[in-house]
Amino acid sequence: MKFFVDTADTKEIAELAATGLLDGVTTNPSLIAKSGRRIQEVIAEICAVVPGPVSAEVAATDYDGMIREARVLRAIAHNVTVKLPLTPAGLRACRTLTDEGVMTNVTLCFSAGQALLAAKAGATFVSPFVGRLDDIGHDGMALIGDIVAIYRNYPALRTEVLVASVRGPLHVIAAARLGAHVATLPPAVLRSLYQHPLTDKGLAGFLADWAKTGQTIA
Ligand code: G3P
């Protein structure tokens, strides 16, 4: 499973990129707004740190505007992935950009039918929002299972399921069990995957016993 981080905080991204575990980055207009920076500046900085796909979302809602903005975003760096909302205009723009060889990420996906349309539009990635479905009492992970199963029926489909709106490590594990290609994680969720009290306790025990040997490895 590929791990992307879902933030526009370049300090967090640089720290996590240094772990060697980061395969890409996703942003959205809310995350860019939170950064307080111009999108071109922050996306350029992210693309210089993370060689994998970096999603930058258009703000236009019409086809022509999306294409215009996509070209601005795509010109920033070769690894920019243009993020498009799952609307008729967004899917039409996805088809155009995919045919031009531009990586695309169709976002705000909340149903298997929408995911089928994203695949037919040739999206590189489709982003089903698990957490926001859970938030309203729907089963977000059931949607992931549906999409993965449906895509598996059509090997010619090249769209990767990019699990988004992740709320915790259990979402990551469940998505991996289902065979989702990518999960995009808030930094805190990515860090939480490291943590287990028995790891901490076990390491403390090893170090305490090692100290008693008086040895050094040199
Ligand atoms: O990239 C999509 C993701 O940022 C949405 O997450 O927590 O706002 O539902 P959330």
Residues whose N, C-alpha, C, O or C-beta is under 5 A from the ligand:
A	BS01	G3P	D6 T26 T27 N28 G131 R132 A164 S165
